[in-house]
Amino acid sequence: MARFKVTVNGEVFDVVIEEIGNSPVAPSYTPPAAPGPVVAAPPVPPVVNTARQPAQPAAPAPAPAPAAPAGAGVVTAPMPGNINAVKVSVGDQVKAGDGLVILEAMKMENEITAPVDGVVKEVKVQKGQTVNNGDVLVVIG
């Protein structure tokens, strides 16, 4: 015998299923009980490791990552789709927010915009090309 709690369209059912050899299974139905008050679980105290371990010198803080050069940016496809239009060419000056490429995904046209100001260094796609999520579309430097 197996007992299951099944939710159908937001309604909870308590279902008991009994297996009887090769004969058909006859499910039984028990109406759900009236919902009771919700009780929050008590807070769990933090786990403290009391085992003694030899003291180790603190590791030096990692050096901060070098700042990206002003205007640097690799623009990637945020989702798979087809390139419907390429609005820029190599050498074009763009500002953050300028449209670079029109990407069609699920019958919706999405304008892919420049994340930074700069000059278009490379255009990696062309009209009609299919791209995947993460593919490089345009490089701005």
Solvent accessible surface area in square Angstrom, and as a share of the most:
residue,aa,sasa,rsa
1,M,174,0.78
2,A,40,0.31
3,R,171,0.62
4,F,105,0.44
5,K,158,0.67
6,V,61,0.35
7,T,88,0.51
8,V,77,0.44
9,N,156,0.80
10,G,70,0.67
11,E,92,0.41
12,V,56,0.32
13,F,49,0.21
14,D,20,0.10
15,V,28,0.16
16,V,29,0.17
17,I,62,0.31
18,E,79,0.35
19,E,138,0.62
20,I,93,0.47
21,G,66,0.63
22,N,164,0.84
23,S,51,0.33
24,P,121,0.76
25,V,71,0.41
26,A,74,0.58
27,P,93,0.59
28,S,59,0.38
29,Y,120,0.45
30,T,65,0.38
31,P,90,0.56
32,P,59,0.37
33,A,95,0.73
34,A,91,0.71
35,P,131,0.83
36,G,53,0.51
37,P,125,0.79
38,V,150,0.86
39,V,126,0.72
40,A,92,0.71
41,A,90,0.70
42,P,109,0.69
43,P,129,0.81
44,V,131,0.75
45,P,101,0.64
46,P,118,0.74
47,V,147,0.85
48,V,111,0.64
49,N,106,0.54
50,T,119,0.69
51,A,68,0.53
52,R,235,0.86
53,Q,135,0.60
54,P,113,0.71
55,A,106,0.82
56,Q,151,0.67
57,P,126,0.79
58,A,100,0.77
59,A,89,0.69
60,P,125,0.78
61,A,91,0.70
62,P,122,0.77
63,A,90,0.69
64,P,124,0.78
65,A,90,0.70
66,P,126,0.79
67,A,98,0.76
68,A,79,0.61
69,P,101,0.64
70,A,107,0.83
71,G,18,0.17
72,A,38,0.29
73,G,14,0.14
74,V,90,0.52
75,V,9,0.05
76,T,59,0.34
77,A,2,0.01
78,P,74,0.46
79,M,60,0.27
80,P,80,0.50
81,G,13,0.12
82,N,66,0.34
83,I,1,0.01
84,N,42,0.22
85,A,34,0.26
86,V,47,0.27
87,K,108,0.46
88,V,17,0.10
89,S,67,0.43
90,V,98,0.56
91,G,51,0.49
92,D,55,0.29
93,Q,129,0.58
94,V,5,0.03
95,K,136,0.58
96,A,58,0.45
97,G,51,0.49
98,D,58,0.30
99,G,20,0.19
100,L,0,0.00
101,V,0,0.00
102,I,25,0.13
103,L,0,0.00
104,E,48,0.22
105,A,7,0.06
106,M,173,0.77
107,K,182,0.77
108,M,126,0.56
109,E,117,0.52
110,N,39,0.20
111,E,86,0.39
112,I,17,0.09
113,T,59,0.34
114,A,3,0.02
115,P,77,0.49
116,V,46,0.26
117,D,78,0.41
118,G,9,0.08
119,V,49,0.28
120,V,1,0.01
121,K,107,0.45
122,E,75,0.34
123,V,42,0.24
124,K,103,0.44
125,V,12,0.07
126,Q,128,0.57
127,K,152,0.65
128,G,60,0.57
129,Q,65,0.29
130,T,96,0.56
131,V,2,0.01
132,N,96,0.49
133,N,101,0.52
134,G,44,0.42
135,D,56,0.29
136,V,56,0.32
137,L,0,0.00
138,V,0,0.00
139,V,30,0.17
140,I,2,0.01
141,G,35,0.34
